[in-house]
Amino acid sequence: MSKTVGIDLGTTFSVVAHLNAGRPEVIPGKDGTALTPSIVGIRKDGTRVVGRAAKLQAEANPDGTVFSIKRRMGRRQYLDFSGLAPDVDAVRHIKRRMGTNYRIMINGMEYTPEEISATILKKLKDDAEGYLGEKIEKAVVTVPAYFNVSQRQATIDAGIIAGLDVIRIIDEPTAAALAYGLEIEDVQTVMVWDLGGGTFDVSILELGAGLFEVKAVSGDTLLGGDDYDQRIAGHLVSELKMETGIDLAGDAAAMIRIKDIAERAKMELAQSEVAAIDVPFTGDNGEDRRFETFLTRAGFEELTSDLLRRMIEPTEKALKYAGLEPSEIDRVLLVGGSTRMPQVRRLLRELIGKEPHVDINPDTVVAMGAAIQAGILTGQIKEKILIDVIPISLGIEAEGGVYAKIIEKNTVIPASRSRIFTNSADDQGAMNIHVLQGERTSAAGNMTLARFDLCGISAGKRGDVFVEVRFDINADGILNVSAKDLHTEISSALRVSPRFYGLTDDEINRMKGEAQDCMEKDRTGLEQAKAVVTARGMISAARRFIEESGCPGSRKEFDASILKVESALAQGNRVLTEAMTDELERRIKAMDVADRGGFEKMPDDRPSPPDPA
């Protein structure tokens, strides 16, 4: 039987681990080090180098070297990989995919983020096979807690290309908690602060006595140690230009060198109050020159103060989602090398009032936790139960552009939820299911995952046809959506994860921040949408009343009232729409109509009207 490993596929470094006699053990690379730089170099002949070898050749091959590819994962549409062989077939099919998806052009060849990530995974797989002397076919791979559905599926795709069966996707903070909590007997509430190379995650869990339950997650997918390095690098470029007049910002090879120097300075400042910096560069006349300077810890903290402040809101949100006060957190765990920065630990103490636990290397703890999860799934570790949650809400677009959530954020997964929707027009024939992910009340403010049609639904007046939309999400965060006409039982379904639209940085930011920033705008939009839906329903009810009763002696008055509502709708005037709708409703009531044409008719077991879709 082949061995199953745990892999931390990181932005700046990646790590692979396995279980050795029931304990997690990090597998070193061929160079003897535990951390593999997440760097891929592609030479002109198409050969690839990974890790430290790629880092060493980067300065000589800047255009052929890829850094921090994890930040680009999931930015495309997906096709299903069923039946495809690893490596060649999968890569060929990826390149045939439609859409303006993110690509890297190197030496005239296109590469997807998944293909680059697969190269890193393949090296980790090879290292593990060489170290263990066994074939590696399966892996548990970690992702940031705030990765959305598309980014998780992209990670699975990368594993397929690398020849790995990714048996489970697990959140990085959750993996870290598994590693830290292996020996905890009493149940504790734990906060995990994970500042990786490209992302920041906050998770709150209950763990101990064999239980690992995620209570809440929050984060920032655009904040990581890389950003701190870039601030130092930008500072050095500015200082050098000021002193020498030479601008290295457009020199790709020089910027790779400066970024590496910046990273080393950041690490030195975690231990010392000042870092001596030496930047070799080429002068205007081609001579070799050096720029020597110093950066103090205080200066570094000033350069990056805004980055540090961005860690506050996700922490407060995680506490809010979990319904906890800082004093109710029993311990705080640190993940990621950048959590060694003194200002990060100082902020943590200010927010939570506790010293962090650093018993395990924060660089390797995630891979160790992934190895533990692999052991749980393969039966090597008994009596451990992991309960995870979904980080971002899922739903569909209802009539009026309203976002109808079906699975709320921080719902324990696996999960299954459904809602009933009705037809929004007479004899509609088909219902479009627009699947979304996000937190805004307006559909337009959230990310599209998929669209599909339920065709051949029952003929009927507006509001008479009932369609159940069901969301099923598995332990990997992969979603299946189905829609069923409850009368005819005609149904349609799809697996969302392989077919969604790519995620841009703007869309990530919108999902995280705009739900709060745009509350007033969303409230106004929701009121407008409700007015439109109510008005359309009242028009439908009035027309049905006219059709069924003949409306003796009052047809002209009804027609005039309907025309007023339609005119208000066309103007987009909410106040006028509501007023004209109320007038039409009063006219119907004045005719003493007990049943308004079925507008509010519901099955006996439905406690409230469903949403028009």
C-alpha positions in Angstrom: 0.0 0.0 0.0 1.4 3.4 -0.9 2.1 6.0 1.7 -0.1 9.1 2.2 1.7 12.4 3.0 0.7 15.8 4.2 1.7 18.8 2.1 1.8 22.5 3.0 1.8 24.2 -0.5 2.9 27.6 0.6 3.4 31.0 -1.1 7.1 31.3 -0.3 8.0 27.8 1.0 6.4 24.3 0.8 6.8 21.4 3.2 6.0 17.7 3.1 5.5 15.5 6.1 4.4 11.9 7.0 3.5 9.9 10.1 6.4 7.9 11.6 5.2 5.5 14.3 2.1 7.7 14.8 4.0 11.0 15.1 4.3 13.7 12.3 7.8 13.9 10.8 9.0 16.5 8.3 10.6 15.0 5.2 13.8 16.8 4.1 14.6 17.5 0.5 17.6 16.1 -1.3 19.6 19.1 0.0 18.7 18.1 3.6 16.5 21.1 4.3 12.9 21.0 5.4 11.7 24.0 3.5 11.4 24.0 -0.3 11.2 27.5 -1.8 8.0 27.7 -3.8 10.0 28.9 -6.8 10.0 27.3 -10.3 12.6 28.1 -13.0 12.0 27.3 -16.6 15.0 27.3 -18.9 15.1 28.1 -22.6 15.1 24.4 -23.5 11.9 23.9 -21.4 13.6 22.0 -18.5 12.4 23.0 -15.1 14.2 23.5 -11.7 12.4 23.8 -8.4 13.2 25.1 -4.9 16.7 26.2 -4.0 18.0 25.3 -7.5 15.4 27.7 -9.0 16.3 30.4 -6.5 20.0 30.1 -7.4 19.3 30.6 -11.1 16.6 33.3 -10.7 18.9 36.3 -11.1 20.4 34.9 -14.3 16.9 33.9 -15.6 14.5 36.5 -14.2 12.0 36.2 -17.0 11.9 32.4 -16.6 11.5 32.2 -12.9 8.1 32.2 -11.1 7.6 33.3 -7.5 4.5 33.3 -5.2 2.3 31.5 -7.7 -0.1 30.6 -5.0 -1.5 34.1 -5.1 -2.6 33.4 -8.7 -4.4 30.1 -8.0 -8.0 29.7 -9.1 -8.1 32.6 -11.6 -9.8 30.7 -14.4 -12.7 28.5 -15.5 -12.3 24.8 -14.8 -13.1 21.6 -16.6 -13.5 18.2 -15.0 -10.4 16.0 -14.9 -12.3 12.7 -14.7 -10.5 10.0 -16.7 -7.4 12.0 -17.4 -4.0 10.6 -16.9 -1.6 12.7 -14.7 0.9 15.1 -16.2 0.7 15.3 -20.0 -3.1 14.9 -20.6 -4.1 17.1 -17.7 -1.8 19.9 -18.8 -2.9 19.7 -22.4 -6.6 19.9 -21.4 -5.9 22.9 -19.1 -4.4 24.8 -21.9 -7.6 24.2 -24.0 -9.8 25.8 -21.5 -11.9 28.8 -22.5 -11.9 32.2 -20.9 -9.4 35.1 -20.3 -7.7 33.2 -17.5 -4.4 34.0 -15.8 -1.4 32.7 -17.7 2.4 33.0 -17.4 4.3 33.4 -20.6 7.8 32.1 -20.6 10.0 31.6 -23.7 6.9 31.8 -25.9 5.0 29.1 -23.9 1.9 29.5 -21.7 1.8 28.1 -18.2 -1.2 28.0 -15.8 -0.8 28.6 -12.0 -1.9 25.0 -11.5 0.9 23.7 -13.8 3.5 25.7 -11.9 2.2 24.6 -8.5 2.1 21.0 -9.8 5.8 21.3 -10.5 6.4 22.2 -6.8 4.1 19.3 -5.7 6.0 16.9 -8.0 9.3 17.8 -6.3 7.8 17.3 -2.9 6.4 13.9 -4.1 9.8 12.9 -5.5 11.6 14.0 -2.3 9.2 12.0 -0.2 9.5 8.9 -2.3 13.3 9.1 -2.2 13.4 9.6 1.6 10.8 6.9 2.4 11.6 4.4 -0.3 7.9 4.1 -1.1 5.6 5.2 -3.8 3.5 8.3 -3.0 0.1 8.4 -4.6 -2.1 10.2 -2.1 -1.8 13.5 -0.1 -3.6 15.8 2.1 -2.9 19.4 0.9 -3.4 22.5 2.9 -4.9 25.9 1.7 -5.5 29.2 3.5 -8.7 29.2 5.5 -10.1 32.0 3.4 -9.5 30.3 0.0 -12.7 30.2 -1.9 -14.2 27.3 -3.9 -12.2 28.1 -7.0 -8.9 28.4 -5.3 -9.5 25.1 -3.5 -10.3 23.3 -6.8 -7.2 24.8 -8.4 -5.2 23.2 -5.6 -6.8 19.8 -6.3 -6.1 20.3 -10.1 -2.4 21.0 -9.3 -2.3 17.7 -7.4 -3.8 15.8 -10.3 -1.2 17.2 -12.7 1.5 16.2 -10.3 0.2 12.6 -10.2 -1.3 12.9 -6.7 -4.7 11.9 -5.5 -5.6 14.8 -3.1 -7.8 12.9 -0.7 -8.6 16.0 1.4 -8.1 19.8 1.3 -7.6 21.1 4.8 -7.3 24.7 6.0 -3.8 25.7 7.2 -4.8 27.0 10.6 -6.8 23.8 11.2 -3.8 21.7 10.3 -1.7 23.7 12.7 -4.2 23.1 15.5 -4.1 19.4 14.8 -0.3 19.4 15.2 -0.4 21.5 18.4 -3.4 19.7 19.8 -2.1 16.1 19.5 -1.4 15.9 23.2 -4.1 18.1 24.6 -6.5 16.1 26.8 -8.8 18.8 28.1 -11.0 20.8 25.7 -9.6 24.3 25.0 -10.6 27.2 22.8 -7.7 28.1 20.6 -7.0 30.9 18.2 -4.6 30.3 15.3 -2.8 33.2 13.8 -1.4 32.2 10.4 0.7 34.8 8.6 2.0 33.0 5.6 4.0 34.2 2.7 0.9 35.5 0.8 -2.1 35.2 3.1 -3.3 35.9 6.7 -5.8 33.6 8.4 -7.4 33.7 11.8 -9.2 30.6 13.0 -10.9 29.8 16.3 -11.2 26.1 17.2 -12.2 23.9 20.1 -9.7 21.1 20.5 -8.7 18.4 22.9 -9.9 14.9 24.0 -9.9 13.8 20.3 -12.1 16.7 19.1 -11.1 19.4 16.6 -14.0 21.7 15.8 -13.6 24.9 13.8 -15.8 27.6 15.3 -15.0 30.6 13.0 -12.5 31.7 10.3 -11.6 35.1 8.9 -8.6 36.4 7.0 -7.0 38.5 4.3 -6.0 36.6 1.1 -3.8 39.6 0.0 -1.6 40.0 3.1 1.5 38.0 3.9 5.2 38.0 4.6 5.8 38.7 1.0 4.2 42.2 1.5 6.7 43.0 4.3 9.6 41.9 2.0 8.3 44.1 -0.8 8.1 47.1 1.6 11.8 46.7 2.5 12.7 46.2 -1.2 10.8 49.3 -2.3 12.5 51.3 0.5 16.0 50.1 -0.7 15.2 50.9 -4.3 14.1 54.5 -3.3 17.2 55.0 -1.1 19.6 53.7 -3.7 18.0 56.0 -6.4 18.2 59.0 -4.0 21.9 58.4 -3.4 23.1 57.3 -6.8 20.4 58.4 -9.3 20.1 54.9 -10.5 16.6 53.4 -10.6 16.6 49.6 -10.3 12.8 49.2 -10.3 12.7 48.2 -13.9 15.7 45.7 -13.7 14.1 42.3 -13.2 17.4 40.6 -12.2 18.3 43.4 -9.8 14.8 43.3 -8.2 15.1 39.5 -7.6 18.4 40.2 -5.8 17.0 43.1 -3.8 13.9 41.0 -2.8 16.1 38.3 -1.4 18.2 40.9 0.5 14.9 42.4 1.9 13.8 39.0 3.1 17.1 38.4 4.9 16.8 41.9 6.5 13.3 41.1 7.7 14.6 37.9 9.4 17.5 39.7 10.9 15.3 42.4 12.4 13.2 39.7 14.1 16.3 39.1 16.2 18.2 42.4 16.2 17.4 46.1 16.5 19.3 47.0 13.3 20.2 45.2 10.1 23.2 46.0 8.0 22.3 45.9 4.3 24.6 45.6 1.3 23.1 45.8 -2.2 25.4 45.0 -5.1 24.4 46.6 -8.4 25.7 47.6 -11.8 26.4 51.3 -12.5 25.5 53.3 -15.6 28.9 52.5 -17.2 28.7 48.8 -16.4 31.0 48.8 -13.4 30.1 46.7 -10.3 29.0 48.9 -7.4 27.7 48.4 -3.9 25.1 50.3 -1.9 25.5 50.0 1.9 22.8 51.1 4.4 21.1 50.2 7.6 17.5 49.6 8.6 16.4 49.8 12.2 13.6 47.7 13.6 11.7 50.9 14.4 12.1 52.1 10.8 10.9 48.7 9.5 7.9 48.9 11.7 7.1 52.4 10.5 7.4 51.2 6.8 4.9 48.4 7.5 2.5 49.8 10.1 -0.4 49.7 7.7 0.2 46.0 7.0 0.2 45.3 10.7 -3.1 47.2 11.2 -4.7 45.0 8.5 -4.3 42.0 10.9 -6.7 43.6 13.4 -10.0 43.4 11.6 -9.8 39.7 10.7 -9.0 38.9 14.3 -12.0 40.9 15.6 -14.2 39.3 13.0 -13.2 35.8 14.0 -14.0 36.5 17.6 -17.4 38.0 16.6 -18.3 35.0 14.4 -17.4 32.6 17.2 -19.3 34.7 19.7 -16.3 35.0 22.0 -14.4 37.7 24.0 -10.6 37.8 23.9 -10.5 36.6 27.5 -12.3 33.4 26.5 -9.4 32.3 24.3 -7.3 29.7 26.2 -4.3 29.8 24.0 -3.0 31.4 20.7 -0.9 29.4 18.2 1.4 31.0 15.6 1.9 29.7 12.1 4.2 31.0 9.4 7.7 32.4 9.6 6.6 36.0 9.6 4.9 35.5 13.0 8.4 35.8 14.4 8.4 39.5 13.8 8.3 41.3 17.2 5.6 43.8 16.1 3.3 40.9 15.1 3.6 39.2 18.5 3.2 42.6 20.3 -0.1 43.2 18.4 -1.3 39.8 19.3 -0.7 40.4 23.0 -2.6 43.7 22.7 -5.6 42.1 21.0 -5.9 38.9 23.0 -3.9 39.6 26.2 -1.9 36.3 26.0 1.5 35.2 25.1 1.5 32.9 22.0 2.5 29.2 22.2 5.5 28.5 20.0 6.3 24.9 20.9 6.4 23.8 17.3 8.4 25.4 14.4 5.8 27.7 12.8 7.4 27.0 9.4 6.6 23.3 9.5 3.6 22.9 11.8 1.1 23.1 8.9 2.6 20.2 7.0 2.8 18.2 10.3 -0.9 18.8 10.8 -1.7 17.7 7.3 0.2 14.5 7.9 -1.9 13.9 11.0 -5.1 14.5 9.0 -3.7 12.0 6.4 -3.3 9.5 9.3 -6.9 10.1 10.5 -8.2 9.5 7.0 -6.2 6.3 6.5 -6.9 4.9 9.9 -3.4 5.3 11.3 -4.7 7.7 14.0 -7.8 6.7 15.9 -10.4 8.6 17.9 -9.7 12.0 16.3 -12.6 14.0 14.9 -12.1 17.1 12.8 -15.0 19.4 12.3 -14.4 22.3 9.8 -16.5 25.2 8.6 -17.1 27.1 5.3 -15.5 30.5 5.4 -17.7 32.4 2.9 -21.5 32.2 2.3 -23.0 30.4 -0.7 -26.3 31.1 -2.4 -28.1 32.1 -5.6 -29.5 35.2 -7.2 -33.2 35.8 -6.5 -35.6 38.1 -8.3 -34.6 41.7 -8.2 -30.9 41.0 -8.0 -31.1 40.0 -4.4 -28.5 37.5 -3.0 -30.3 34.6 -1.3 -27.9 32.8 1.0 -28.3 29.0 1.2 -25.3 28.0 3.2 -24.1 30.7 5.7 -20.4 31.4 6.4 -19.0 29.4 9.4 -21.5 26.6 8.8 -19.9 23.2 9.8 -19.0 21.1 6.8 -19.9 18.7 5.2 -23.3 20.5 5.0 -26.5 20.3 3.0 -29.0 23.1 2.9 -32.0 24.0 0.6 -34.4 26.8 0.0 -37.7 26.9 -2.0 -38.0 29.5 -4.9 -40.9 30.3 -7.1 -41.4 31.3 -10.7 -41.2 35.1 -11.2 -43.3 35.1 -14.4 -46.4 33.4 -15.7 -45.6 30.1 -17.6 -41.9 30.7 -17.1 -40.8 27.4 -18.7 -37.2 27.5 -17.2 -35.5 28.9 -14.2 -31.9 30.2 -14.3 -29.9 29.2 -11.3 -27.0 31.8 -10.7 -24.7 30.4 -8.0 -22.8 32.9 -6.0 -20.3 33.2 -3.2 -19.9 36.2 -0.9 -21.5 38.3 1.8 -23.2 41.2 0.0 -27.0 41.4 0.0 -27.0 42.3 -3.7 -26.1 39.5 -6.2 -24.0 41.9 -8.2 -21.7 42.4 -5.2 -20.7 38.7 -5.0 -18.6 36.3 -7.0 -20.2 34.1 -9.7 -19.4 30.4 -9.3 -21.7 29.0 -12.0 -25.0 29.3 -13.9 -27.3 26.6 -15.1 -30.9 26.3 -16.2 -33.7 24.1 -14.9 -35.8 23.6 -18.1 -39.3 22.2 -18.5 -40.7 23.4 -15.2 -44.4 23.3 -14.6 -46.6 25.8 -16.4 -48.3 28.2 -14.0 -49.0 31.7 -12.9 -46.3 33.7 -11.1 -45.6 32.3 -7.7 -47.4 28.9 -8.3 -44.3 26.8 -9.3 -42.1 25.7 -6.5 -38.4 24.8 -7.1 -36.1 23.4 -4.4 -32.5 24.5 -4.8 -30.1 22.4 -2.7 -26.5 23.0 -1.9 -24.3 20.1 -0.8 -20.7 20.9 0.2 -18.2 18.2 1.1 -15.3 18.2 3.6 -13.0 19.7 1.0 -15.2 22.7 0.5 -16.3 21.5 -3.0 -19.9 22.3 -3.9 -22.7 20.4 -5.7 -25.9 22.3 -6.6 -29.2 20.8 -7.6 -32.6 22.3 -8.5 -35.9 20.4 -8.6 -39.4 21.3 -9.6 -41.4 19.9 -6.6 -44.5 19.2 -8.8 -43.0 17.4 -11.8 -39.8 16.3 -10.0 -37.8 17.4 -13.0 -34.3 18.3 -11.8 -30.9 19.5 -12.9 -27.6 19.5 -11.1 -23.9 20.3 -11.5 -20.7 20.1 -9.6 -19.8 23.8 -9.2 -16.1 23.5 -8.4 -14.8 22.6 -11.9 -16.8 25.2 -13.8 -16.6 28.6 -12.1 -15.2 31.8 -13.2 -11.8 33.0 -12.2 -11.2 35.1 -9.1 -9.5 38.5 -9.4 -7.9 40.4 -6.6 -10.7 43.0 -6.7 -13.3 40.2 -6.3 -11.4 38.8 -3.3 -11.3 42.3 -1.7 -14.9 42.8 -2.4 -15.9 39.6 -0.7 -13.9 40.5 2.4 -14.4 44.2 2.8 -17.4 45.5 0.9 -20.0 43.7 2.9 -19.2 46.0 5.7 -18.2 49.1 3.7 -21.4 49.1 1.6 -24.0 48.3 4.1 -26.0 51.4 3.5 -25.8 51.0 -0.3 -26.9 47.4 0.0 -29.8 48.3 2.3 -31.0 50.9 -0.3 -30.6 48.4 -3.1 -32.4 45.7 -1.1 -35.3 48.0 -0.5 -35.5 48.8 -4.2 -35.4 45.1 -5.1 -38.1 44.3 -2.6 -40.3 47.1 -4.1 -39.8 45.8 -7.6 -40.6 42.2 -6.6 -43.7 43.3 -4.6 -44.9 45.5 -7.5 -44.5 42.7 -10.1 -46.3 40.3 -7.9 -49.2 42.8 -7.4 -49.5 43.4 -11.1 -49.6 39.6 -11.7 -52.3 39.2 -9.0 -54.3 42.1 -10.5 -54.2 40.6 -14.0 -55.2 37.2 -12.7 -58.1 38.8 -10.8 -59.2 40.6 -14.0 -58.9 37.3 -16.0 -60.8 35.2 -13.5 -63.5 37.7 -12.3 -64.0 39.7 -15.5 -63.7 42.7 -13.2 -67.3 44.0 -13.8 -67.6 47.8 -13.9 -64.0 48.5 -12.9 -61.7 47.2 -15.7 -60.6 50.7 -16.6 -59.7 51.6 -13.1 -57.6 48.4 -12.7 -55.9 49.0 -16.0 -55.1 52.6 -14.9 -53.7 51.4 -11.6 -51.5 48.7 -13.3 -50.2 51.3 -15.8 -49.2 53.6 -12.9 -47.2 50.8 -11.2 -45.5 49.8 -14.5 -44.6 53.5 -15.1 -43.1 53.8 -11.6 -41.1 50.6 -12.2 -39.8 52.0 -15.5 -38.7 55.2 -13.8 -36.8 53.2 -11.1 -38.5 55.4 -8.5 -38.9 53.2 -5.3 -41.1 55.6 -3.4 -43.5 56.0 -6.3 -43.4 52.3 -7.0 -44.4 51.5 -3.4 -47.2 54.1 -3.4 -48.7 52.9 -6.7 -48.4 49.3 -5.6 -50.2 50.1 -2.4 -52.9 51.8 -4.4 -53.4 48.7 -6.6 -53.5 46.5 -3.5 -56.2 48.7 -2.0 -58.2 48.5 -5.2 -58.0 44.6 -5.1 -59.0 44.6 -1.4 -61.9 46.9 -2.1 -63.3 44.3 -4.4 -63.4 42.0 -1.3 -61.3 39.3 -3.0 -60.5 36.7 -0.5 -57.8 34.9 -2.6 -55.8 37.3 -4.7 -55.4 35.1 -7.7 -53.1 32.6 -5.9 -50.5 35.3 -5.3 -50.0 34.1 -1.7 -51.1 30.5 -2.1 -48.6 28.2 -0.4 -48.4 24.4 0.2 -49.7 23.6 3.7 -46.3 22.6 5.0 -44.6 25.8 3.9 -44.4 28.3 6.8 -43.5 31.3 4.7 -43.6 32.4 1.1 -40.6 31.3 -1.0 -38.3 33.6 -2.8 -39.0 34.3 -6.5 -36.0 33.3 -8.6 
